[in-house]
Amino acid sequence: MSTQPPTTQQPTTDAERLALVTGRLNRRLQAATGGLSHGLLSALAVITKRGPLRLSDLAQLEGVSAPSMTRTVAELEARGYVVRNPDPLDGRAALIAAADAGTAAILDARSARAQVIAELLSTLSEADAAAIAAALPALERLTDPR
């Protein structure tokens, strides 16, 4: 019986390397979100940018089920980050909108996350930092293909 620890295979493709790097960055950034999970932060950002929205539209934009989004919105509402208002076109439905505290939370999280990234970038050579800056337009197209 071998007592050596299992070895992990290093990523070999660009896609594997990018997945590993983004995962590591996400873990570092998570601490800078003011206690908001990725799901809460993402939903709040969409509401802030595109709201007011019906819950079903928000769920579709976020790629999650309606029951999952119901829980997410309930948590955001409990924290005072969103408000529900009657849909003027359908009295049975509600529109979810960002409260002032929600907009402030998004701005605070973005600022804190940018600070983490700035600190990481400051540890790189000018050439490495420039290479990352040059890749940003392509990365932005990956995440927002419109």
HELIX and SHEET records of a PDB file:
HELIX    1   1 ASP A   14  GLN A   30  1                                  17    
HELIX    2   2 HIS A   38  ARG A   50  1                                  13    
HELIX    3   3 LEU A   55  GLU A   62  1                                   8    
HELIX    4   4 ALA A   66  ALA A   78  1                                  13    
HELIX    5   5 ASP A  100  LEU A  121  1                                  22    
HELIX    6   6 GLU A  126  THR A  143  1                                  18    
SHEET    1   A 3 LEU A  53  ARG A  54  0                                        
SHEET    2   A 3 ASP A  90  ALA A  98 -1                                        
SHEET    3   A 3 VAL A  82  ASP A  87 -1                                        
END                                                                             
